[in-house]
């Protein structure tokens, strides 16, 4: 017995000794294959385990491994390499530059393709491109990263700071212009990027932009405005990995207009009143008293409305934790994110919490399952009395002589006749809270019965809610009593309290069945894809409110008086058959054909208008594989020309109030149209809108020619030229008022977008180990209306007319300012009658002088009227550009991102430009109005000051069109990765800290204090944020 025990122990000792002998410390160096330079920061992992290391500044590494292990070397910009350890103690590896990673897999519609064989205009962004900027909404990450993609952030308010995105220009007048959003193969709700904004960038694997018909025709009637395809991260088989990514940001307004002081308001308003022929409202004694006495917030005021309203620090924090890993049979990715963004105005905030669980299960050898479950809950809060944008509009417009706040709960009348006070509104007017829970499920089964074929079935369900509760609460307004030196109660504002609830629920179900065939015959590679896709959407809304509550407590609602309610239900459905054929010969000659047959419930089935066919064809030629270029192989690494042509559709109609038009072909009726018959009120039903059951898809016919080049392995060039022709435009045609109907949609007219795109990038490494890359993007698109069926479309100061860009500014041409009464008299006499005013009887020196360019017969007639209106500008950006620079050296990394627009017009008006003007409150002026015209200041930048709300200085004219071109230092980030020798002692695989700044500086000649990125400037805005961030990335 003892002998057996001793033999067993001896055997175990030998095995243990052998294991120790096999597992040893392995060392090596990683270099660049093209130039032999050391590569710091390369990830070296033992395949299938959590063990790993990162190369040091001289490219060396060390880790424990045994004879059976395989090492995986990976680094951005280089092809990953796997090396078996064997009996070696030193493993040196030379990584091959990826040459823009031509073998990289690019996500396209319903599948993937190799970048080298793409024949369409596609831009793919990887996770490392996206996580550099710390923003609350992912849609803003696309700005400046994809040529031809226009990204405009209109607001900085928490919860509303997502971007508007257009791909290759605006594609419609009254149908939606937002790109189709596809996430993990599932098409999202139309005209909405909310689902994208709910994803933390750390959970995104890639974002692909499909820009031409060759890439987007597979989505047919939903792809006329381009497609954004998002793929989220999934698990891998290289062991368990835990990542933490968090940051804290301080936010400040980028640009705010400078206001005039209380004393300036008194003097300039008196000047404006005198210019308008009115009595000066402020006595000289009052002006002198303000000049002699400092503000005391009782008798004399100099209220800083902006400073009082924008009083918060605007702190933002974001924390993301994700866990990934798995085996050959099961892989998973789980993530949780918490975002908390405080606004600059009190009681303004946005919170979002989301959970994601993505799984991949290999059920059998030939059957796999993907299951995704996502839950997001976002809450947006604003004051109950108004939107934050309107509150800021009041703060920049109110006169400084108005009392703001005397003490806790004691608000001044703000020098307003209606007692509305923006400080009281942000602090004490109740709340407006919107909660948006969203649950998404996706299940996908893929069966591969043969090596050349697979069948895929997918179902997804997107359940969304929007629950809004608003409580409008009174706050008390006081006025100082100069006799008693106390405060007198003046009023409760707004005088009526109110509580309201609004609940919207929607469900989007998506069904997909597709099959793929693959075949390789020698140098011939063929792929065929056939599929069916359908979706159904249902939405219901319930609104209820009550006013004059008996209590100022929002939940003490009793009784049934002063109640109102309403509800609505809408739905739509889509169905489609699609197919794609790819042919490649010798990876040199490339052909792709797409087709989709779409049906939509938005068009009439009885009139055979529901279905449409949308095809495309694209081809490519990889010239660098031709023998006649063999002599240039060292300089021309890769060269490909490509072209595409096809048609896409658009059925995303919107009403004039921007709500979706679900049944544009069908008559609508109002059940509340009661009528009197025989002196008795009877219940009635009336048709409310004209209809046209002949309408059908808008059609976008697109052509694209492009080239992809890689020179000297490091210099990449991509260039595209394209044309989009949109025909069968869906327009709203007005009808006679006596019908009582709202306008009907018709298919009439066409327009074109012509543009080009250029992308240049270069990367290299110096002998001292400095790695760097520079990427520059430049693009332009010019729109032209071709035909509108003989009738221009005029919406306010915007006009769409043949030969001009869509929604151009429409108004009068200015000719400076009148400098003398003689000039006014001379213009009044141009028509031969000096008694007939040229523009207005009140015109005086210092007013805007307009050009007489036409009349009833097409010639100048000496009178300024509607015949003299013409195109005066266009709000759409031209010559968009960006420059991204990346540097990395010895653990430090630096990213600098510049973005701008070379040409753009923006119209300034109302409280955003005009002194002492507002349609809804008593206003003041900006500091820029100090340079208003007077006889002693004839070269002024602004017309003479007036108090007349109807002055002809404020007519729509090019005088108020400003150059909104700009260059913005969009982002700077400096990071440091802690050496692996330090982090490994802390049981951390890698650790990086960084500081960054967003929107740090703006260079522009635009109106002082206003953001040139916003389209029109009327003073109703929430400034875009300048953020300073500290962040941490940990990997375990």
Secondary structure, DSSP 8 states (H G I E B T S, - for coil): -HHHHHHHHHHHHHHHHHHHHHSEEEEEEEEETTT--B-TT-EEEETTSS-EEE--TTSEEEEEE-TT-EEEEE-TTB--EEEE-TT-SB--EEE-B-TTTTT-EEEETTEEEEGGG--S-EEEEEHHHHTTS--S-GGGGGTTTSTTEEEEE---STTS--EEEEESS---SSB--S-EEEETTEE--TT--HHHHTS-GGGEEEEEEE-SHHHHGGGGGG-TT-EEEEEE----SS--EEEEEEEEEEEEES----B--HHHHHHHHHHHHHHTT---SS-HHHHHHHHHS---SSSS----HHHHHS-S--EEEEEEEEEEEE-SSEEEEEEEEEEEEE-SSTT-EEEEEEEEEEEEEE-SSSEEEEEEEEEEEEEEEEESSS-HHHHHHHHHHS-TTS--EEETTEEE-TT-TT---HHHHHHHSEEEEEEEEEEEEEEEEEEEEETTEEEEEEEEEEEEEEEEEEEE--EEEEEEETTTTEEEEEEEESS--EEEEEEEEEEEEEEEEEEEEEEEETTEEEEEEEEEEEEEEEEEEEEEEEES-SSSSTT---SSTTEEEEEEEEEEEEEEEEEEEEEEETTTEEEEEEEEEEEETTS-TTTT-SEEEEEEEEEEEEGGGSGGGGGGTTTEEEEEEEEEEEEEEE--BB-TTS-B-S-TTS--EETT--EEETTEEE---EE-B---TT---EEEEEEEEEEEEEETTTEEEEEEEEEEEEES-EEEE---GGG--B-EEEE--EEEEEEEEEEEEEEEE-TTS-EEEEEEEEEEEEEEEEE-TT--EEETTEEE-TTS-TTEEEEB-EEEE--SHHHHHHHHTTTS-TTS-SS-TT--TTSEEE-----TTSS--S--SGGG-EEEEE-S-EEEEEEEEEEEETTEEEEEEEEEEEE-EEEB-GGGT-TT--SSS----BGGGGGB-BTTBTT-SB------TT-GGGSSBGGGEEE--EEEEEEEEEEEE--HHHHHHTT-SEEEEEEEEEEEEEEE-SSTTS-TTSS-BSS-----EEEEEEEEEEE-
